[in-house]
């Protein structure tokens, strides 16, 4: 049965951005050689009563969204192989199918967090997923952390989230992560300052009534500002597109562009580790 999603009422304008991401993963999946290959995106789209045609202008961003998601999938799978009893804490999960795309040991725990109305919609569309718990709350609130176990190694994933938060909320959230778990990893993506500055000009973001508020500084600088983080990995979204391009000419062109600092740093996906010692 088609779900009746009224963006201005049930989800609200800001949360319409989760439909953009869903749409772009479906665009990628329909391509002859998808980057991510999310088979759930189109199925979920077809259950939502929303005019996705209004998002056609975003199709050029499908590869960037797909390589970003693929990188988080790879890091999540790597973590669960190393820590089969670990916890994956997926912040601002939206309508992402990651717990279905990534192999999860039965001993692992997965917690999806998003606004209550998003979690409600998610549960209606996906139904219960074995081994996955959901928490309905704003990620910037503190009360919901009491429901998150502290006794497991953790991977905290924040995909397409931090750039929408204020710098103060980003710092508070990161400090909560390293204050809650004794050991773990934190993976997220961030935009360059110039991207934040021009984000308000993007038609889709304007329509959703939002823009980027936070920009990622040099990853090492970010780590020093949030001890005990240590940088474990960093990739350029543009360079990732170049690696996945279908022709050698396209790969060479895009990867050359990625070497231009302003372009290569437009979107970066980073992974930090931490271990708190008393």
C-alpha positions, 0 to 999 in steps of 0.5 A: 500500500502506498504510504501517504507522505505529506512533506510539509506536514508529516516530515516537515521541510528540512526532513525533505532532504532525506527524500533527495538522498533516497531518490539519488540512490535510486537513480544510481541503482537504475544505471547500467553500472551502479556505484552503490547498487542499492536495490531497496531505494527504488522499492521504497520510493514506489511506496511513497506518495511524493512527486519525485519528478521535482528532484530530477535536477539533482540527478547529477549528484547521484554519483557523489551520493553513491560513492559516499554511501559505498565508502560508509558501507565498506568502513561499516563492513570492515568494523563488523568483521573486526568487532563481530560483537560491536555496536553500529550507531547510525545517526540521522539514518533517514530511509537508508537501507545500510543495515540490509546492505551490510553483512551483520553478525548475529552478535552485533547490535545496530541502532538507527537514530532519527527524528521520531516522525522519520523513524515512524515512516522508516518502520512503516516502509521497512518493517522490523529489521532483525538485530536493528533498534530504532530511536526516535530523537534529534541527534543533537539532544542528549536524553536518548544517549541513556538508551545506548549501551556503553560496553561495546566497541562502537562505530558511529556513522554520520552520513550527510548530517554534520554539514546541516548542524551548527559548529557548536552542535557538531562539537557537542555531538562529537564530544558526546561520542567520545565521552560515551564509548571507551573505544570506537570509530567515528565516520562522517562526511564534511564539505569545504568552507566554500561549499558551505558558503554557496549552499544557500544558492542550491535550488533544492536546498532552498526549497527545503528551507535549509543550507549547510552550516558547518564546514570540515577543517583539515582533518588533522585540525579537527582531531586536535580539537576533539581529543582523543580522536586520531585520523584513520582514513580520509577520501575525497568524494570527487576522487572516489567518483574518478575511481569508479568512472566507466572509462579510462578517459573519464577516470583520468579527467575526474581524478586530475580534477580531484587534485585541485584543492578547491575541487578535491576538498569539496566533499571529504569522507573521514574516519577517526578512531578513539580509545579513552584512557583513565 
